[in-house]
Amino acid sequence: MDMQPTVGRGMPVISYEQLFEHYKDKVNSFAWKILRSKMDSEEAVQETFLKLYVNFERLDPAGSVSSLIFTTAKNICIDMLRKRKTKLSLNHPMMKHEGWEDQAGDGMHPEEALLVKEASDDLLLAIRKLPKAYRLMVYQRYVLDLSMEEIVELNNVKMNTVKSRLKRGRDMLKKTLDRS
């Protein structure tokens, strides 16, 4: 990314256009992982950069611009999810990630469908009962399917913190689900 030197502080300055060109695809990919919709992710990118454009003069060049961009994008995506009131379905990536099969096929009996739905409801309830720090990391990793590196950057924590919270969160989920 081309940077221009500033006159006063001696820190590099990035134009809004450079910022946009550098981050637009990354933000789009990030938003798609959360929203699972091309149209919604494109809208999230537009909203993210619109907010950045409006507040561009107030950006601190010494601060982490990428953290600001991804935090803004994350908040916009969460707002969009709240507006749609999305609930996990059986074909959601989390269910596939956890080894669930996409059982929404034609050959599934109603009794089987009910059992699978109850199991997914139990899992979601167990995730909601986790302490906030673990719930957030488990949600980001297994529901939003974010990489560990993305979770580190989003939450501004160390990789070992992410690993330990995911491990403890999974252990708590296992205990909760075993009691059920």
PyMOL commands that set and color helices and strands:
alter all, ss='L'
color gray80, all
select helices_A, chain A and resi 16-35+38-54+56-58+65-84+93-97+110-129+132-143+148-155+159-179
alter helices_A, ss='H'
color red, helices_A
select strands_A, chain A and resi 4-5+12-13
alter strands_A, ss='S'
color yellow, strands_A
deselect
rebuild
show_as cartoon
